Amino acid sequence: MARTKTRIAISLEQEQVERIRRHAERAGMDVSAYVVHAATRQMAETEAIEEQFAGLDALIAEAEAEAAALPPEPGLTTEELTEQERRDVEAALNLFYGEET
């Protein structure tokens, strides 16, 4: 049974067109086959990565949902901190942001 094909149009800069033509020629393919091959390969790679990290993504989503359900932490103002605690917080922030103290 013959498959029907659908034509799609894309817009490219001339430099991109020429680059794709050169790569297709080196691969021994016409431009259409080359673009389909490249897109299919990219989709397979993306799907493999998504599958590889699906468990981790689920854990992150679960942790974020649990965190969202937590009651808010009581807010502290800098006035409630001792001078040493203020210095410690400033040092930690500088370490985090990569700034020198």
C-alpha positions in Angstrom: 0.0 0.0 0.0 1.4 3.4 -1.0 1.9 6.0 1.6 0.8 9.5 0.8 3.2 12.3 1.5 2.6 15.7 2.8 4.6 18.7 1.7 5.6 21.3 4.2 7.2 24.7 3.6 9.8 26.2 5.8 11.5 29.6 5.6 15.3 29.8 5.8 18.0 32.3 5.4 20.0 31.7 2.2 23.1 30.8 4.2 21.1 28.1 6.0 19.8 26.7 2.6 23.3 26.5 1.2 24.7 24.9 4.3 21.9 22.3 4.3 22.5 21.6 0.6 26.2 21.1 1.2 25.6 18.7 4.1 22.9 16.8 2.1 25.3 16.4 -0.8 28.1 15.1 1.4 25.7 12.6 2.9 24.6 11.5 -0.6 21.0 12.6 0.0 18.6 15.1 -1.5 17.7 18.0 0.7 14.3 16.7 1.6 15.6 13.3 2.7 18.5 15.0 4.6 16.1 17.4 6.5 13.7 14.5 7.3 16.7 12.4 8.5 18.0 15.2 10.7 14.6 16.0 12.2 13.9 12.3 12.8 17.3 11.8 14.5 16.8 14.9 16.7 13.3 13.7 17.7 14.7 10.2 18.6 17.5 11.9 20.7 15.0 14.1 22.5 12.7 11.2 23.2 15.6 9.1 24.5 16.7 11.9 26.8 13.1 12.5 28.1 12.8 8.8 28.8 16.1 8.7 30.6 15.1 11.6 32.8 11.4 10.8 33.3 11.9 9.3 36.7 14.0 12.2 37.9 11.5 14.7 36.4 8.7 12.9 38.3 10.7 13.1 41.6 11.3 16.8 41.0 7.6 17.4 40.3 6.6 15.5 43.4 9.1 17.4 45.6 7.8 20.7 44.2 4.2 19.7 44.9 5.2 18.8 48.5 7.1 22.0 48.9 4.1 24.0 47.6 1.9 22.3 50.2 4.2 23.3 53.2 3.1 26.2 55.4 5.1 29.4 54.8 8.1 29.8 57.0 7.9 32.6 59.5 9.6 35.6 58.2 12.6 37.1 59.9 13.8 40.6 59.4 17.4 41.6 59.5 16.6 43.5 62.7 15.9 40.2 64.4 19.3 38.8 63.6 22.4 39.2 65.7 25.4 41.0 64.1 27.2 37.7 63.7 24.1 36.1 62.0 23.9 39.1 59.6 27.6 38.6 58.7 27.1 34.8 58.3 24.1 35.4 56.0 26.1 38.0 54.0 29.0 35.6 53.7 26.7 32.8 52.5 25.1 35.0 49.9 28.5 36.2 48.7 29.6 32.6 48.4 26.5 31.6 46.6 26.7 34.5 44.1 30.4 34.2 43.7 31.2 37.6 45.2 34.2 38.3 47.4 33.6 39.4 51.0 
